[in-house]
Amino acid sequence: MVKVSDLQFGYNGRLIFDGLDMQIPRGKVTVIMGPSGCGKSTLLSFFGGRLKPSRGEVRFDGEVVPFGAGERLYAMRRNMGMLFQSSALLTDLSVFENVAFPLREQTDLPEPLIRILVLMKLQLVGLRGARDLMPSSLSGGMSRRVALARAIVLDPAMIMYDEPFVGLDPISMGVIVSLIRELNDAMGLTSVVVTHDVHEGCSIADYVYLLGNGKVMSHGTPEEMQNSEQPETRQFMRGLPDGPVGYHYPATDYGEDLRGNG
């Protein structure tokens, strides 16, 4: 569904990606992991055409993803759903109106049909009874589920999840984990999950990519990744404090810095 070829990108003098290659298989749940700041969420911006590579290209369903604006990009985005880390619900709209918003913006469907589609998506995430609530009345887990209903309301070919497990209690996290897997299989979706939660990510993944140092450090099935003896992979998957991934951000000599010469 998505093919990333020789992707290079950086900003403020820092290289984020340096020749990144990746393929997202159609119809599967692909989990992208890596240390904080390695560019996991940034990668999703290339999938949706929000950022332009310095080198290389990203293809979605066989077509190069354009950058910026234009009908071609907007048409491509209609086949993509996005669950934002913060849920990004519109605070002045009810649950029902939040889910209906993409339908009103992107289609000319009559109101009776919009109502049916919204109720169907809310039923899928277990929140049909909450349709009249405002976002301020929702728990973190409920907000995430409403955002998920909105992300799938246009029946996209692919849905991207940006850190979907952050800030959730164990029960809400379990609900979201189950929904990602069940919706992917029931709706024939291609799912891309960006997370640093090893256990939850591996529990639903068909395939895992581990990013670091601007490239794919390793990739494979969850079992292959968890049993890997590659030092970087082993450190991340097992949460080891010591290993190739250093604790300190690159800096000048400590003593020289203290003396004002750094």
CYANA upper distance limits for C-alpha pairs under 8 A (distance plus 0.5 A):
  1 MET  CA     23 GLN  CA      8.11
  1 MET  CA     24 ILE  CA      6.17
  1 MET  CA     25 PRO  CA      6.18
  1 MET  CA     26 ARG  CA      5.38
  1 MET  CA     59 ARG  CA      8.48
  1 MET  CA     60 PHE  CA      6.24
  1 MET  CA     61 ASP  CA      5.31
  1 MET  CA     62 GLY  CA      7.86
  1 MET  CA    190 THR  CA      7.93
  2 VAL  CA     23 GLN  CA      6.23
  2 VAL  CA     24 ILE  CA      5.45
  2 VAL  CA     25 PRO  CA      7.71
  2 VAL  CA     47 PHE  CA      8.17
  2 VAL  CA     58 VAL  CA      7.59
  2 VAL  CA     59 ARG  CA      6.02
  2 VAL  CA     60 PHE  CA      5.15
  2 VAL  CA     61 ASP  CA      6.71
  2 VAL  CA     62 GLY  CA      8.15
  3 LYS  CA     21 ASP  CA      8.18
  3 LYS  CA     22 MET  CA      6.40
  3 LYS  CA     23 GLN  CA      5.03
  3 LYS  CA     24 ILE  CA      6.90
  3 LYS  CA     58 VAL  CA      6.27
  3 LYS  CA     59 ARG  CA      5.61
  3 LYS  CA     60 PHE  CA      7.24
  4 VAL  CA     20 LEU  CA      7.52
  4 VAL  CA     21 ASP  CA      5.64
  4 VAL  CA     22 MET  CA      5.44
  4 VAL  CA     23 GLN  CA      6.71
  4 VAL  CA     56 GLY  CA      8.28
  4 VAL  CA     57 GLU  CA      6.61
  4 VAL  CA     58 VAL  CA      5.09
  4 VAL  CA     59 ARG  CA      6.99
  5 SER  CA     19 GLY  CA      7.94
  5 SER  CA     20 LEU  CA      6.99
  5 SER  CA     21 ASP  CA      5.29
  5 SER  CA     22 MET  CA      7.33
  5 SER  CA     56 GLY  CA      6.06
  5 SER  CA     57 GLU  CA      6.01
  5 SER  CA     58 VAL  CA      6.90
  6 ASP  CA     18 ASP  CA      7.93
  6 ASP  CA     19 GLY  CA      4.55
  6 ASP  CA     20 LEU  CA      5.51
  6 ASP  CA     21 ASP  CA      5.99
  6 ASP  CA     55 ARG  CA      7.41
  6 ASP  CA     56 GLY  CA      5.20
  6 ASP  CA     57 GLU  CA      7.47
  7 LEU  CA     17 PHE  CA      6.81
  7 LEU  CA     18 ASP  CA      6.90
  7 LEU  CA     19 GLY  CA      5.36
  7 LEU  CA     20 LEU  CA      5.25
  7 LEU  CA     21 ASP  CA      7.20
  7 LEU  CA     53 PRO  CA      6.83
  7 LEU  CA     54 SER  CA      8.03
  7 LEU  CA     55 ARG  CA      6.18
  7 LEU  CA     56 GLY  CA      4.99
  7 LEU  CA     57 GLU  CA      6.64
  7 LEU  CA     58 VAL  CA      8.21
  8 GLN  CA     15 LEU  CA      8.29
  8 GLN  CA     16 ILE  CA      7.97
  8 GLN  CA     17 PHE  CA      5.28
  8 GLN  CA     18 ASP  CA      5.12
  8 GLN  CA     19 GLY  CA      5.85
  8 GLN  CA     20 LEU  CA      7.25
  8 GLN  CA     53 PRO  CA      6.37
  8 GLN  CA     54 SER  CA      5.92
  8 GLN  CA     55 ARG  CA      5.47
  8 GLN  CA     56 GLY  CA      6.90
  9 PHE  CA     15 LEU  CA      6.62
  9 PHE  CA     16 ILE  CA      6.19
  9 PHE  CA     17 PHE  CA      5.60
  9 PHE  CA     18 ASP  CA      7.31
  9 PHE  CA     53 PRO  CA      5.89
  9 PHE  CA     54 SER  CA      5.66
  9 PHE  CA     55 ARG  CA      7.59
 10 GLY  CA     14 ARG  CA      5.86
 10 GLY  CA     15 LEU  CA      4.59
 10 GLY  CA     16 ILE  CA      5.34
 10 GLY  CA     17 PHE  CA      7.16
 10 GLY  CA     54 SER  CA      8.28
 11 TYR  CA     15 LEU  CA      7.13
 11 TYR  CA     16 ILE  CA      8.08
 15 LEU  CA    214 GLY  CA      7.55
 16 ILE  CA     38 CYS  CA      7.35
 16 ILE  CA     39 GLY  CA      6.71
 16 ILE  CA    213 ASN  CA      8.13
 16 ILE  CA    214 GLY  CA      5.76
 17 PHE  CA     39 GLY  CA      8.03
 17 PHE  CA    213 ASN  CA      8.06
 17 PHE  CA    214 GLY  CA      4.40
 17 PHE  CA    215 LYS  CA      6.64
 18 ASP  CA    213 ASN  CA      8.42
 18 ASP  CA    214 GLY  CA      5.36
 18 ASP  CA    215 LYS  CA      6.57
 19 GLY  CA     56 GLY  CA      8.19
 19 GLY  CA    214 GLY  CA      7.83
 19 GLY  CA    215 LYS  CA      6.93
 20 LEU  CA    214 GLY  CA      7.20
 20 LEU  CA    215 LYS  CA      5.27
 20 LEU  CA    216 VAL  CA      6.85
 21 ASP  CA    215 LYS  CA      7.88
 21 ASP  CA    216 VAL  CA      7.52
 22 MET  CA    216 VAL  CA      8.09
 24 ILE  CA     30 THR  CA      7.07
 24 ILE  CA    192 VAL  CA      8.25
 25 PRO  CA     30 THR  CA      8.01
 25 PRO  CA    190 THR  CA      7.91
 26 ARG  CA    189 LEU  CA      8.28
 26 ARG  CA    190 THR  CA      5.90
 27 GLY  CA    184 ASN  CA      7.86
 27 GLY  CA    185 ASP  CA      8.24
 27 GLY  CA    188 GLY  CA      6.34
 27 GLY  CA    189 LEU  CA      5.81
 27 GLY  CA    190 THR  CA      4.86
 27 GLY  CA    191 SER  CA      7.89
 28 LYS  CA    184 ASN  CA      7.85
 28 LYS  CA    189 LEU  CA      7.76
 28 LYS  CA    190 THR  CA      5.75
 28 LYS  CA    191 SER  CA      6.74
 28 LYS  CA    205 ALA  CA      8.39
 28 LYS  CA    206 ASP  CA      6.57
 28 LYS  CA    207 TYR  CA      8.32
 29 VAL  CA    181 ARG  CA      7.85
 29 VAL  CA    184 ASN  CA      7.69
 29 VAL  CA    190 THR  CA      6.73
 29 VAL  CA    191 SER  CA      5.16
 29 VAL  CA    192 VAL  CA      6.53
 29 VAL  CA    193 VAL  CA      7.82
 29 VAL  CA    204 ILE  CA      7.48
 29 VAL  CA    205 ALA  CA      5.65
 29 VAL  CA    206 ASP  CA      5.80
 29 VAL  CA    207 TYR  CA      7.26
 30 THR  CA    191 SER  CA      6.61
 30 THR  CA    192 VAL  CA      5.47
 30 THR  CA    193 VAL  CA      6.71
 30 THR  CA    205 ALA  CA      6.15
 30 THR  CA    206 ASP  CA      6.46
 30 THR  CA    207 TYR  CA      5.46
 30 THR  CA    208 VAL  CA      6.29
 30 THR  CA    209 TYR  CA      8.16
 31 VAL  CA    192 VAL  CA      6.35
 31 VAL  CA    193 VAL  CA      5.14
 31 VAL  CA    194 VAL  CA      6.42
 31 VAL  CA    195 THR  CA      7.70
 31 VAL  CA    201 GLY  CA      6.71
 31 VAL  CA    202 CYS  CA      8.10
 31 VAL  CA    205 ALA  CA      6.31
 31 VAL  CA    206 ASP  CA      8.36
 31 VAL  CA    207 TYR  CA      6.85
 31 VAL  CA    208 VAL  CA      5.31
 31 VAL  CA    209 TYR  CA      6.82
 32 ILE  CA     40 LYS  CA      7.23
 32 ILE  CA    192 VAL  CA      7.77
 32 ILE  CA    193 VAL  CA      6.54
 32 ILE  CA    194 VAL  CA      5.33
 32 ILE  CA    195 THR  CA      6.89
 32 ILE  CA    208 VAL  CA      6.40
 32 ILE  CA    209 TYR  CA      5.34
 32 ILE  CA    210 LEU  CA      6.56
 32 ILE  CA    211 LEU  CA      7.82
 33 MET  CA     40 LYS  CA      7.42
 33 MET  CA    194 VAL  CA      6.65
 33 MET  CA    195 THR  CA      5.90
 33 MET  CA    196 HIS  CA      5.76
 33 MET  CA    197 ASP  CA      8.37
 33 MET  CA    198 VAL  CA      8.23
 33 MET  CA    208 VAL  CA      7.81
 33 MET  CA    209 TYR  CA      6.59
 33 MET  CA    210 LEU  CA      5.34
 33 MET  CA    211 LEU  CA      6.72
 34 GLY  CA     38 CYS  CA      6.80
 34 GLY  CA     40 LYS  CA      7.47
 34 GLY  CA    195 THR  CA      8.16
 34 GLY  CA    196 HIS  CA      6.54
 34 GLY  CA    210 LEU  CA      5.75
 34 GLY  CA    211 LEU  CA      5.38
 34 GLY  CA    212 GLY  CA      6.73
 34 GLY  CA    236 PHE  CA      7.96
 35 PRO  CA    196 HIS  CA      7.33
 35 PRO  CA    211 LEU  CA      8.14
 35 PRO  CA    212 GLY  CA      7.62
 35 PRO  CA    236 PHE  CA      8.11
 36 SER  CA    196 HIS  CA      8.14
 38 CYS  CA    211 LEU  CA      7.08
 38 CYS  CA    212 GLY  CA      6.19
 38 CYS  CA    213 ASN  CA      7.59
 38 CYS  CA    214 GLY  CA      7.56
 39 GLY  CA     43 LEU  CA      6.57
 39 GLY  CA    211 LEU  CA      8.34
 39 GLY  CA    214 GLY  CA      8.36
 40 LYS  CA     44 LEU  CA      7.73
 40 LYS  CA    194 VAL  CA      6.68
 40 LYS  CA    195 THR  CA      8.33
 40 LYS  CA    211 LEU  CA      7.86
 41 SER  CA     45 SER  CA      7.66
 41 SER  CA    162 ASP  CA      6.74
 41 SER  CA    194 VAL  CA      7.10
 42 THR  CA     46 PHE  CA      7.64
 43 LEU  CA     47 PHE  CA      7.23
 44 LEU  CA     48 GLY  CA      6.92
 44 LEU  CA    160 MET  CA      7.87
 45 SER  CA     49 GLY  CA      6.57
 45 SER  CA     50 ARG  CA      5.55
 45 SER  CA     51 LEU  CA      6.16
 46 PHE  CA     50 ARG  CA      6.46
 46 PHE  CA     51 LEU  CA      5.72
 46 PHE  CA     52 LYS  CA      7.18
 46 PHE  CA     53 PRO  CA      8.01
 46 PHE  CA     58 VAL  CA      7.47
 46 PHE  CA     65 VAL  CA      8.36
 47 PHE  CA     58 VAL  CA      7.18
 47 PHE  CA     59 ARG  CA      8.37
 47 PHE  CA     60 PHE  CA      7.82
 47 PHE  CA     65 VAL  CA      7.53
 48 GLY  CA     65 VAL  CA      7.83
 48 GLY  CA     77 ARG  CA      6.99
 48 GLY  CA     80 MET  CA      8.25
 49 GLY  CA     65 VAL  CA      6.36
 49 GLY  CA     66 PRO  CA      6.27
 49 GLY  CA     67 PHE  CA      5.17
 49 GLY  CA     68 GLY  CA      6.96
 49 GLY  CA     73 LEU  CA      7.65
 50 ARG  CA     67 PHE  CA      6.63
 50 ARG  CA     68 GLY  CA      6.60
 51 LEU  CA     67 PHE  CA      6.96
 51 LEU  CA     68 GLY  CA      8.03
 52 LYS  CA     67 PHE  CA      6.22
 52 LYS  CA     68 GLY  CA      8.48
 53 PRO  CA     57 GLU  CA      7.31
 57 GLU  CA     64 VAL  CA      7.29
 57 GLU  CA     65 VAL  CA      8.14
 58 VAL  CA     64 VAL  CA      6.26
 58 VAL  CA     65 VAL  CA      6.24
 59 ARG  CA     63 GLU  CA      5.53
 59 ARG  CA     64 VAL  CA      4.71
 59 ARG  CA     65 VAL  CA      5.93
 60 PHE  CA     64 VAL  CA      6.83
 60 PHE  CA     65 VAL  CA      6.68
 65 VAL  CA     73 LEU  CA      7.53
 65 VAL  CA     76 MET  CA      8.43
 66 PRO  CA     72 ARG  CA      8.08
 66 PRO  CA     73 LEU  CA      6.39
 67 PHE  CA     73 LEU  CA      7.85
 68 GLY  CA     73 LEU  CA      8.33
 69 ALA  CA     73 LEU  CA      6.68
 69 ALA  CA     74 TYR  CA      7.71
 70 GLY  CA     74 TYR  CA      6.82
 71 GLU  CA     75 ALA  CA      6.43
 72 ARG  CA     76 MET  CA      6.79
 73 LEU  CA     77 ARG  CA      6.66
 74 TYR  CA     78 ARG  CA      6.87
 75 ALA  CA     79 ASN  CA      7.83
 76 MET  CA     80 MET  CA      7.69
 77 ARG  CA     81 GLY  CA      8.18
 78 ARG  CA    154 LEU  CA      7.92
 78 ARG  CA    156 PRO  CA      7.11
 79 ASN  CA    154 LEU  CA      8.40
 79 ASN  CA    155 ASP  CA      8.02
 79 ASN  CA    156 PRO  CA      4.73
 79 ASN  CA    157 ALA  CA      5.60
 79 ASN  CA    158 MET  CA      6.88
 80 MET  CA    156 PRO  CA      5.61
 80 MET  CA    157 ALA  CA      6.65
 80 MET  CA    158 MET  CA      5.43
 80 MET  CA    159 ILE  CA      6.02
 80 MET  CA    160 MET  CA      7.95
 81 GLY  CA    151 ALA  CA      5.15
 81 GLY  CA    152 ILE  CA      6.59
 81 GLY  CA    156 PRO  CA      6.31
 81 GLY  CA    157 ALA  CA      8.46
 81 GLY  CA    158 MET  CA      6.66
 81 GLY  CA    159 ILE  CA      4.78
 81 GLY  CA    160 MET  CA      6.62
 82 MET  CA    148 LEU  CA      8.46
 82 MET  CA    151 ALA  CA      5.95
 82 MET  CA    159 ILE  CA      6.08
 82 MET  CA    160 MET  CA      5.34
 82 MET  CA    161 TYR  CA      6.61
 82 MET  CA    162 ASP  CA      8.32
 83 LEU  CA     87 SER  CA      6.85
 83 LEU  CA    144 ARG  CA      8.33
 83 LEU  CA    147 ALA  CA      6.64
 83 LEU  CA    148 LEU  CA      6.43
 83 LEU  CA    151 ALA  CA      6.63
 83 LEU  CA    159 ILE  CA      8.01
 83 LEU  CA    160 MET  CA      6.64
 83 LEU  CA    161 TYR  CA      5.33
 83 LEU  CA    162 ASP  CA      6.69
 83 LEU  CA    164 PRO  CA      7.78
 84 PHE  CA     88 ALA  CA      6.74
 84 PHE  CA    147 ALA  CA      8.25
 84 PHE  CA    161 TYR  CA      7.02
 84 PHE  CA    162 ASP  CA      5.87
 84 PHE  CA    163 GLU  CA      8.13
 84 PHE  CA    164 PRO  CA      7.96
 85 GLN  CA    161 TYR  CA      8.06
 85 GLN  CA    162 ASP  CA      5.60
 85 GLN  CA    163 GLU  CA      5.82
 85 GLN  CA    164 PRO  CA      6.32
 85 GLN  CA    166 VAL  CA      7.82
 86 SER  CA    144 ARG  CA      8.48
 87 SER  CA    143 SER  CA      6.80
 87 SER  CA    144 ARG  CA      5.93
 87 SER  CA    147 ALA  CA      5.95
 88 ALA  CA    147 ALA  CA      7.83
 89 LEU  CA     98 ASN  CA      7.14
 89 LEU  CA    135 PRO  CA      7.35
 89 LEU  CA    143 SER  CA      7.99
 89 LEU  CA    147 ALA  CA      7.09
 90 LEU  CA     98 ASN  CA      6.86
 90 LEU  CA    135 PRO  CA      8.09
 91 THR  CA    134 MET  CA      7.63
 91 THR  CA    135 PRO  CA      6.19
 91 THR  CA    136 SER  CA      7.59
 92 ASP  CA    134 MET  CA      7.89
 92 ASP  CA    135 PRO  CA      8.40
 93 LEU  CA     97 GLU  CA      6.07
 93 LEU  CA     98 ASN  CA      6.36
 93 LEU  CA    134 MET  CA      7.03
 93 LEU  CA    135 PRO  CA      8.07
 94 SER  CA     98 ASN  CA      6.57
 94 SER  CA    131 ARG  CA      7.39
 94 SER  CA    132 ASP  CA      6.17
 94 SER  CA    133 LEU  CA      6.06
 94 SER  CA    134 MET  CA      4.99
 94 SER  CA    135 PRO  CA      7.12
 95 VAL  CA     99 VAL  CA      6.95
 95 VAL  CA    130 ALA  CA      7.42
 95 VAL  CA    131 ARG  CA      5.38
 95 VAL  CA    132 ASP  CA      6.48
 95 VAL  CA    133 LEU  CA      6.26
 95 VAL  CA    134 MET  CA      6.47
 95 VAL  CA    135 PRO  CA      7.16
 95 VAL  CA    146 VAL  CA      7.23
 96 PHE  CA    100 ALA  CA      6.64
 96 PHE  CA    118 VAL  CA      7.31
 96 PHE  CA    119 LEU  CA      8.40
 96 PHE  CA    131 ARG  CA      5.19
 96 PHE  CA    132 ASP  CA      6.78
 97 GLU  CA    101 PHE  CA      6.35
 98 ASN  CA    146 VAL  CA      8.41
 98 ASN  CA    150 ARG  CA      7.30
 99 VAL  CA    103 LEU  CA      8.46
 99 VAL  CA    118 VAL  CA      6.67
 99 VAL  CA    146 VAL  CA      7.62
 99 VAL  CA    147 ALA  CA      8.03
 99 VAL  CA    149 ALA  CA      6.83
 99 VAL  CA    150 ARG  CA      4.79
 99 VAL  CA    153 VAL  CA      7.40
100 ALA  CA    104 ARG  CA      6.77
100 ALA  CA    114 ILE  CA      7.26
100 ALA  CA    115 ARG  CA      8.25
100 ALA  CA    118 VAL  CA      6.50
100 ALA  CA    150 ARG  CA      7.80
100 ALA  CA    153 VAL  CA      8.25
101 PHE  CA    105 GLU  CA      6.67
101 PHE  CA    150 ARG  CA      8.42
102 PRO  CA    106 GLN  CA      6.26
102 PRO  CA    107 THR  CA      8.37
102 PRO  CA    150 ARG  CA      7.83
102 PRO  CA    153 VAL  CA      7.96
102 PRO  CA    154 LEU  CA      7.72
103 LEU  CA    107 THR  CA      5.85
103 LEU  CA    108 ASP  CA      8.30
103 LEU  CA    109 LEU  CA      7.90
103 LEU  CA    114 ILE  CA      7.40
103 LEU  CA    153 VAL  CA      7.88
103 LEU  CA    154 LEU  CA      7.31
104 ARG  CA    108 ASP  CA      7.45
104 ARG  CA    109 LEU  CA      8.05
109 LEU  CA    113 LEU  CA      6.98
109 LEU  CA    114 ILE  CA      6.92
110 PRO  CA    114 ILE  CA      6.85
111 GLU  CA    115 ARG  CA      6.59
112 PRO  CA    116 ILE  CA      6.97
113 LEU  CA    117 LEU  CA      6.72
114 ILE  CA    118 VAL  CA      6.59
115 ARG  CA    119 LEU  CA      6.68
116 ILE  CA    120 MET  CA      6.64
117 LEU  CA    121 LYS  CA      6.83
117 LEU  CA    153 VAL  CA      7.63
118 VAL  CA    122 LEU  CA      6.65
118 VAL  CA    153 VAL  CA      7.41
119 LEU  CA    123 GLN  CA      6.48
119 LEU  CA    128 ARG  CA      6.44
120 MET  CA    124 LEU  CA      6.87
120 MET  CA    128 ARG  CA      8.41
121 LYS  CA    125 VAL  CA      7.19
121 LYS  CA    149 ALA  CA      5.80
121 LYS  CA    150 ARG  CA      8.28
121 LYS  CA    152 ILE  CA      7.89
121 LYS  CA    153 VAL  CA      6.79
122 LEU  CA    126 GLY  CA      6.58
122 LEU  CA    127 LEU  CA      5.56
122 LEU  CA    128 ARG  CA      5.19
122 LEU  CA    131 ARG  CA      8.17
122 LEU  CA    146 VAL  CA      7.69
122 LEU  CA    149 ALA  CA      6.38
123 GLN  CA    127 LEU  CA      6.33
123 GLN  CA    128 ARG  CA      5.42
124 LEU  CA    149 ALA  CA      8.13
125 VAL  CA    145 ARG  CA      6.46
125 VAL  CA    146 VAL  CA      7.95
125 VAL  CA    148 LEU  CA      8.17
125 VAL  CA    149 ALA  CA      7.06
125 VAL  CA    179 LEU  CA      7.74
127 LEU  CA    131 ARG  CA      7.32
127 LEU  CA    142 MET  CA      8.27
127 LEU  CA    145 ARG  CA      8.28
127 LEU  CA    146 VAL  CA      7.93
133 LEU  CA    137 SER  CA      6.90
133 LEU  CA    138 LEU  CA      8.02
134 MET  CA    138 LEU  CA      7.63
135 PRO  CA    143 SER  CA      7.33
138 LEU  CA    142 MET  CA      6.16
138 LEU  CA    143 SER  CA      6.32
139 SER  CA    143 SER  CA      6.63
140 GLY  CA    144 ARG  CA      6.79
140 GLY  CA    167 GLY  CA      7.87
140 GLY  CA    168 LEU  CA      6.92
141 GLY  CA    145 ARG  CA      6.86
141 GLY  CA    168 LEU  CA      6.58
141 GLY  CA    169 ASP  CA      8.25
141 GLY  CA    172 SER  CA      5.57
141 GLY  CA    173 MET  CA      7.85
141 GLY  CA    176 ILE  CA      8.35
142 MET  CA    146 VAL  CA      6.73
142 MET  CA    172 SER  CA      8.44
143 SER  CA    147 ALA  CA      6.67
144 ARG  CA    148 LEU  CA      6.68
144 ARG  CA    164 PRO  CA      8.05
144 ARG  CA    176 ILE  CA      8.40
145 ARG  CA    149 ALA  CA      6.74
145 ARG  CA    176 ILE  CA      7.74
146 VAL  CA    150 ARG  CA      6.80
147 ALA  CA    151 ALA  CA      6.64
148 LEU  CA    152 ILE  CA      6.91
149 ALA  CA    153 VAL  CA      6.52
151 ALA  CA    159 ILE  CA      7.70
152 ILE  CA    156 PRO  CA      6.71
152 ILE  CA    159 ILE  CA      8.02
156 PRO  CA    189 LEU  CA      7.93
157 ALA  CA    188 GLY  CA      8.29
157 ALA  CA    189 LEU  CA      5.98
157 ALA  CA    190 THR  CA      6.78
158 MET  CA    189 LEU  CA      6.06
158 MET  CA    190 THR  CA      5.06
158 MET  CA    191 SER  CA      6.23
158 MET  CA    192 VAL  CA      8.18
159 ILE  CA    189 LEU  CA      7.63
159 ILE  CA    190 THR  CA      6.91
159 ILE  CA    191 SER  CA      5.58
159 ILE  CA    192 VAL  CA      6.91
160 MET  CA    191 SER  CA      6.47
160 MET  CA    192 VAL  CA      5.30
160 MET  CA    193 VAL  CA      6.54
160 MET  CA    194 VAL  CA      8.33
161 TYR  CA    191 SER  CA      8.14
161 TYR  CA    192 VAL  CA      6.61
161 TYR  CA    193 VAL  CA      5.21
161 TYR  CA    194 VAL  CA      6.48
162 ASP  CA    193 VAL  CA      6.91
162 ASP  CA    194 VAL  CA      5.59
162 ASP  CA    195 THR  CA      7.47
163 GLU  CA    193 VAL  CA      7.70
163 GLU  CA    194 VAL  CA      5.88
163 GLU  CA    195 THR  CA      5.26
163 GLU  CA    196 HIS  CA      8.08
164 PRO  CA    176 ILE  CA      8.05
164 PRO  CA    193 VAL  CA      8.19
164 PRO  CA    194 VAL  CA      8.23
164 PRO  CA    195 THR  CA      7.77
165 PHE  CA    173 MET  CA      6.27
165 PHE  CA    176 ILE  CA      7.89
165 PHE  CA    177 VAL  CA      8.44
165 PHE  CA    195 THR  CA      8.10
165 PHE  CA    197 ASP  CA      8.17
168 LEU  CA    172 SER  CA      6.26
168 LEU  CA    173 MET  CA      5.96
169 ASP  CA    173 MET  CA      6.47
170 PRO  CA    174 GLY  CA      6.58
171 ILE  CA    175 VAL  CA      6.83
172 SER  CA    176 ILE  CA      6.81
173 MET  CA    177 VAL  CA      6.59
174 GLY  CA    178 SER  CA      6.67
175 VAL  CA    179 LEU  CA      6.61
176 ILE  CA    180 ILE  CA      6.66
177 VAL  CA    181 ARG  CA      7.15
177 VAL  CA    200 GLU  CA      7.35
177 VAL  CA    204 ILE  CA      7.56
178 SER  CA    182 GLU  CA      6.48
178 SER  CA    204 ILE  CA      8.42
179 LEU  CA    183 LEU  CA      6.17
180 ILE  CA    184 ASN  CA      6.56
180 ILE  CA    191 SER  CA      8.34
180 ILE  CA    204 ILE  CA      8.24
181 ARG  CA    185 ASP  CA      6.89
181 ARG  CA    204 ILE  CA      6.40
182 GLU  CA    186 ALA  CA      6.44
183 LEU  CA    187 MET  CA      6.15
183 LEU  CA    188 GLY  CA      8.27
183 LEU  CA    189 LEU  CA      7.86
184 ASN  CA    188 GLY  CA      6.10
184 ASN  CA    189 LEU  CA      5.13
184 ASN  CA    190 THR  CA      7.03
184 ASN  CA    191 SER  CA      7.00
185 ASP  CA    189 LEU  CA      7.22
193 VAL  CA    201 GLY  CA      8.11
195 THR  CA    201 GLY  CA      7.30
196 HIS  CA    201 GLY  CA      8.27
197 ASP  CA    201 GLY  CA      6.39
198 VAL  CA    202 CYS  CA      6.45
198 VAL  CA    237 MET  CA      6.81
199 HIS  CA    203 SER  CA      6.65
200 GLU  CA    204 ILE  CA      7.44
201 GLY  CA    205 ALA  CA      6.54
202 CYS  CA    208 VAL  CA      8.07
202 CYS  CA    222 PRO  CA      5.83
203 SER  CA    222 PRO  CA      8.42
205 ALA  CA    221 THR  CA      8.14
205 ALA  CA    222 PRO  CA      7.17
206 ASP  CA    221 THR  CA      6.66
206 ASP  CA    222 PRO  CA      7.60
207 TYR  CA    219 HIS  CA      7.96
207 TYR  CA    220 GLY  CA      6.19
207 TYR  CA    221 THR  CA      5.12
207 TYR  CA    222 PRO  CA      6.85
208 VAL  CA    219 HIS  CA      6.01
208 VAL  CA    220 GLY  CA      6.01
208 VAL  CA    221 THR  CA      6.37
208 VAL  CA    222 PRO  CA      6.69
208 VAL  CA    225 MET  CA      7.96
209 TYR  CA    216 VAL  CA      7.17
209 TYR  CA    217 MET  CA      8.33
209 TYR  CA    218 SER  CA      6.71
209 TYR  CA    219 HIS  CA      4.92
209 TYR  CA    220 GLY  CA      7.34
210 LEU  CA    216 VAL  CA      6.32
210 LEU  CA    217 MET  CA      6.12
210 LEU  CA    218 SER  CA      5.88
210 LEU  CA    219 HIS  CA      6.52
210 LEU  CA    233 THR  CA      7.88
211 LEU  CA    215 LYS  CA      6.31
211 LEU  CA    216 VAL  CA      5.08
211 LEU  CA    217 MET  CA      5.90
211 LEU  CA    218 SER  CA      7.83
212 GLY  CA    216 VAL  CA      6.80
212 GLY  CA    217 MET  CA      6.27
213 ASN  CA    217 MET  CA      8.26
217 MET  CA    232 GLU  CA      7.91
217 MET  CA    233 THR  CA      7.89
218 SER  CA    225 MET  CA      8.35
218 SER  CA    233 THR  CA      7.30
219 HIS  CA    225 MET  CA      7.38
220 GLY  CA    224 GLU  CA      6.17
220 GLY  CA    225 MET  CA      6.42
221 THR  CA    225 MET  CA      6.72
222 PRO  CA    226 GLN  CA      6.59
223 GLU  CA    227 ASN  CA      6.65
224 GLU  CA    228 SER  CA      6.43
225 MET  CA    233 THR  CA      7.52
225 MET  CA    234 ARG  CA      8.49
225 MET  CA    237 MET  CA      7.86
226 GLN  CA    234 ARG  CA      7.84
226 GLN  CA    237 MET  CA      6.60
226 GLN  CA    238 ARG  CA      8.29
227 ASN  CA    234 ARG  CA      8.28
228 SER  CA    233 THR  CA      7.01
228 SER  CA    234 ARG  CA      6.51
229 GLU  CA    233 THR  CA      7.62
229 GLU  CA    234 ARG  CA      6.16
230 GLN  CA    234 ARG  CA      6.34
231 PRO  CA    235 GLN  CA      6.58
231 PRO  CA    243 GLY  CA      7.41
231 PRO  CA    244 PRO  CA      7.16
232 GLU  CA    236 PHE  CA      6.84
232 GLU  CA    243 GLY  CA      7.55
232 GLU  CA    244 PRO  CA      6.32
232 GLU  CA    245 VAL  CA      7.30
233 THR  CA    237 MET  CA      6.47
234 ARG  CA    238 ARG  CA      6.43
234 ARG  CA    240 LEU  CA      8.41
235 GLN  CA    239 GLY  CA      6.17
235 GLN  CA    240 LEU  CA      5.37
235 GLN  CA    241 PRO  CA      7.94
235 GLN  CA    242 ASP  CA      7.87
235 GLN  CA    243 GLY  CA      6.52
235 GLN  CA    244 PRO  CA      8.14
235 GLN  CA    245 VAL  CA      8.27
236 PHE  CA    240 LEU  CA      7.13
242 ASP  CA    246 GLY  CA      7.97
252 THR  CA    256 GLU  CA      7.97
252 THR  CA    257 ASP  CA      7.19
252 THR  CA    262 GLY  CA      6.24
253 ASP  CA    257 ASP  CA      6.60
253 ASP  CA    262 GLY  CA      7.19
254 TYR  CA    258 LEU  CA      6.79
254 TYR  CA    262 GLY  CA      8.20
255 GLY  CA    259 ARG  CA      6.86
256 GLU  CA    260 GLY  CA      6.83
256 GLU  CA    261 ASN  CA      5.53
256 GLU  CA    262 GLY  CA      5.67
257 ASP  CA    261 ASN  CA      5.84
257 ASP  CA    262 GLY  CA      4.39
258 LEU  CA    262 GLY  CA      7.95
